[in-house]
Amino acid sequence: MSSEEPTPGVVAPPMPAEPPRIVPAVPAVPAAPVRKDRRVLRAVLRWTAAAVVFAAVGTATAYGITGMERTDVPGLATESDGRWDYPELTRPPLPSGSPAAFADSNSAASHHADLRELVLPAPEGATQDPKLRGRDGWLPVAEFVDLFEADTDREDITYVLRDYGVRHIAARGWTMPDGTRGRVYLLRFDTAAVADEVYAQELFLSGSPRYEVRGVDVGSLPDGGFKPPKALYDLEIQAFDEAKPYGRERVRQAYISAGDVLAVIVLSGKDGVAEIPFQQTVVLQGQLLG
């Protein structure tokens, strides 16, 4: 991973050296050519259009997120909409000369920024979960796999990640004052083609998550109320809500395919998870990766 340059105006703590990459137990799946569909071919327009969320100010400088407009997420119409107070977001700087993930010159759709800096920060007032900080910001595969309920699921997804050669996992977790828990995991693979294969072939079964996370009792169904903003057209997003009757907690989850990175977002709470904070969390994480 390339060294990072500091974001202008922000004093960032020095990042520890990146650990050795995770070596697959079996040979990784060969990387297939990246599909160049209309989303990728239109990527350059995204950085110049007036509706773009990020403003590109140079390959060696940071991209600022001015904030999610209320019209970007269904239901964000008034000040009292219940959304969480996230800090101002800034995309981490790119190494000098490195293209953005969805630039036409980046045929592998690779994220060159530090993966740990692409994880959504916790909202204001949240208590962070130190367990998900990992070692030097990198989470072991076993800690990610512990997200899932069944022993067989944990075993299966461990083999999936090894077979496809996951490189790094970065994560963040928190608990809000009302007891709602949030967990965000970013998994980086060698190329977008490999990540897309995992997303399309391994994560879902008959339109629902193949591996149920802890706390889900009956199962999860597609969240029909979640509509990703058009500005995130480079990404693939699927969102799910736990089916009734709820288990120990009501769980909402989302999966994002963004180039060589897969994001897994899980929000849960004994008293349920409000729709707006869930959508807000997914959209903001998507903006950081898009």
N, C-alpha and C positions, 0 to 999 in steps of 0.2 A: 504494500500500500504506500502511496506517495505521501510525503510529509505535507502537513497542512499549513497554510499561512493564516495568520490571525485575522478574524473578521474586523473590519474597520469600526472603531468606536466601542468594541467589546473586548474586555480583558478576559481571556479564556485560560483556564488552568492547563498546564502542560499535559499533553496526552501521553500515557505510557506507551511503551513500545508494543507493537502488535504481536500477539503470540503466534506460535507456529500454527499454520493452517491445519484444520482437522483432516487427518488422513483417512480416506474411506477404507472400510474393512474389505470391500470388494471393489474391483475396477469401476470407476465412475462411468456413467453413460456418455459416450462420445457426444460432443456438442454438435448439434445440427445447425445448418445455416439459419440465421435469424429471419423470421418472416418479416418482409417489408410490406406491410399493408398500408391502408390509407392513413391510419393513425400515425405511423412513423413518417410517412412521406409528408404529412402536414405539420410535422413537429416544428420545423423552422418557422412556420407562420405563428405558432403559439407564442414564440418569444417576441414577436413584433406586433402582435394584435393588441388593440386597446383593452381587450377584456382579459388579458393575461394576468394571473395573480402575481407572478414573480417578475421582477424587472431585472434583466441581465445587465450587469454593469462591468463585465469583463471576466475572463476565465479565471483570473487570480483573485477575484473579490467575491464577496458573499451576495447571495440573492435574498432580498427582503420579502417577507410575507406581510403585506400591509394589514392583513386581518380578514377573516371570513365575513363577507357581507351577509346580512340576514336573508337576503333573497337567494343566497347560494344553497341554503338548506331549507327544505320544506318546513313551514311552521315558524321560521324565525322572522316574525313580523312586528313584534313589540319588544319593549325593553324588559318586560316581565315574562320572558319565555323560558326561564329556568336553565339557560345554558351556563356552562362552567366558564370561569374566568381564567383562560389560558394566558400565559405571558406572551409578550410580543415575540413572534417567531421569525427567525432568520435562517435561511439555508446556509450551511457551512461553505467555506470557500473551496473552490476547485484548485487543484494544483495547476501551476502556470502551463498553459497550452492544452489542458485537458478539456474535452467537450462535455457539455451537459448530457445527461443520460439519454435524452431523446432527440439530440441533434442529428442531422443527416450524416454528419461525419463520424458518428459513433455507431458503427454497424452492429456492435455487440450489445448496444443499449446498456452499457456498464455505468454504474455509479462510481465516480472516482473520488467523491468526498468520503470522509471518514464515516463509516456506517454508524458508529456510536453517536455521532452528532446529528444523524438523520432520524433518531428516535424522538417521537413527540414528547415534549416535557410534561411534567405533571401539572395539573391546574393549580391555581392559587388556593391555599387552605388545605391541600391534600397532605397526607402523611405518606412518605415514600416507603416502598418495600425494599429494604437493603438486600434481601435474598436475590432479587432480580438484577442487581448491579453486576453480579458475576465477578470475575477476577480481571482487574484492569479494564472493566467495562465489557468483557466478553463472557457470554453465558455458555456453560457446558451444555452439550446436547442433552444430557440426562436431566438437567434442570428444565429445559424446554419441554421435553417429553412428559415430565411430571404434570404438565397442564391437563393431560387427558386421563379419563376415569378408569377405563378397563385395562387390565394387565395385558391383554392381547393387543389392544390398540397401542399401548406404549411400546410393546415389542415390535409391532409392525412398522410404526412410524420411525422408530430407531433405525430399522433396516432401510427404509425409504431414504432417510437423510444420508446414510452412509453410501447407499448405492448411487445416489445422485451427487455425491461429493459436496455436501454443504461446506462452505468455507468458514463462515463466521456467523454467530448469532449475537445480536445486541438486543437488550430489552429494558423495559422500565415498568414498574408497578406502583400503584398508590391506592390509598383508601380515602374517600371523601368524608367530611364530617357527618353526613347522613348514613354512612356505612357502605355506600356503593364502592365497589372495587373496580379498578381499571388495570388492565395488563396489555402491554404492547410488545410484540416480538418482531424483529426484522431478521430474516434469514437470507444470506447472500450466497449465490451459486456462481459457477464459473462464467456462465453466459446467460443471456435472456432466454435462449432456446431451452436450456436445462431447467431454469426456473419455470418457464411456461409449461414444460412437460409435467413437472410436479404439480403445478396448479391445475392443469386441465385433466390429468389422468389419475392423480393420487389423492386429492383432498376431498372429493365429493362423490357421492353415490346416489343416484336417482334424485338429484336436485337438492340433497341435504348433505351436511358434513359427514364424511366417512368415519371420522374419529370424533366422538363426543367428548367435550371438555368436562371437567369435574363440575358437579352441581346440576347437570342436566339429567332429568329423571326419565321423561318419555322420549324426547327427541327434539330436534330443531327443524323449523320450517323457514322457507325463504321469507324475508322481511319485505312484504309488498309495499310498505310505506317508505322504504329507502330508495331515493332516486339520486344517483351521483350527479353533481353539477357537470354541465357540458365541458367546462374547462379541464376536467380530468379525463378527457377522451383517450389519452395515451395509456390509461390504466384499465385493468380488468378488476371489478369489485363485485363481490357477492356478500350479502348481509343476511343474517339469520336471527330468528327470535325463537326462544324456547316454547314448545307446544304445551298447552295445558293438559293435565294439572302440573304446575311447576314443582320442581324438586325442592332441595334445601334453599335454593336461591333461584331467582329468575335470571336467566343468562341470555345476553345478546352477544353475538360474535360476528366478525367480518374478516374476509380474506381479500388481500390486495395483491395483484401481480403487477409489478412495476419494473420492467427491464430485468436485470439480474437479481432483483430483490423480491422476496415474498414477505408480506406483512400479515401477522395474525393479531387481531384486536379482540379482546374479551372484556365485557363489562358485566358485572353481576351484583346482585343485592337481595337481601332477604325481603325487602319491601318493594322489589321490582327495580327496573332500570328505566328511567324516563327516556322517551324517544329522542328528544332534542339533544341532550348531552351525548347520546350514542352517535347520532348522525354527525354532530359537530366533531367528535373525536375522530371518526373515520375520515371525514373530509379533510381535516387539518393534517392528519398523517399522510393522506394521499397527496396533499399539496407539497409537503416536504419531499416526497419521493418523485413527484411528477416533473 
